[in-house]
Amino acid sequence: MDVVQTLKNGNTTYDEAMNKYFTQWYVRYREGYSGTRARLLTNVGLMSVGLEQQKYFEFFNPKNPLSPLNVFGPYAKVKVRIQSTSFIKPNVALVRYTKEVERGSDKPQVSHWAATITFRYSGSPMSEKDRGVNPLGFLVMEYRNDPDVLAPVGSEIVKRTSPLSPRAVRSSLPVRVLPCPPSWPPRRWCSHEDRHDTNAGHRTAGPAAAHADVG
């Protein structure tokens, strides 16, 4: 059952619908994987503050053995299917979803996850192109992803491991280190949040150096 708390400003229906829309798409962008990975990288950057940009960049970097580029390679796909979205607080969403990993004709591997997302909206300047992706300035302040302990009995739950631990790479998975894609790191990731919004509470050097078009 999808339980939603009332938001403070009283525009419950509209605000909840918009918050669900953006949090769900953020999870799809951040946890999904396909041949359009450049678009996923760009969209996650546009919808994250500097610290979360940096965390995602470090995870996706091909030097990380657990990077999707190495674990899934050029042919596998990861589909994200949203199960429910509720609100712990007006600006903290809990998105339950499944990941379906497809490798050729093999049976998809399904796992259950729960993402906790702290977010807000920013009025910082954006280009017209970026505004087309993120029209309301939705920004994720903090992101946490955990195996869903409330998943149905008998479903596959992936044991959580450190994203930078080589020991987490299972030997049964074909791991192929791929060459870096063009313009890596993706320097286009938005630095408007770090430059113009003092409410972000922090600055990072990584995304500021990551600002070229990747898609």
Buried (B, 14 or more C-beta within 10 A) or exposed (E): EEEBEEBEEEEEEEBBEBBBEBBBBBBBBBBBBBEEBBBBBBBBBBBBBBBBBBBBBBBBBBEBBBBBBBBBBEEBBBBBEBBBBBBEEBBBBBBBBBBBBBBEEEEEBBBBBBBBBBBBBBEBEBEEEBEEBBEEBBBBBBBEBEBBEEBEEEEEEBEEEEBBEEEBBEEEBEBEEEEEBEBBBBBBBBBBBBBEBEEBEEBBEBBBEBBEEBB
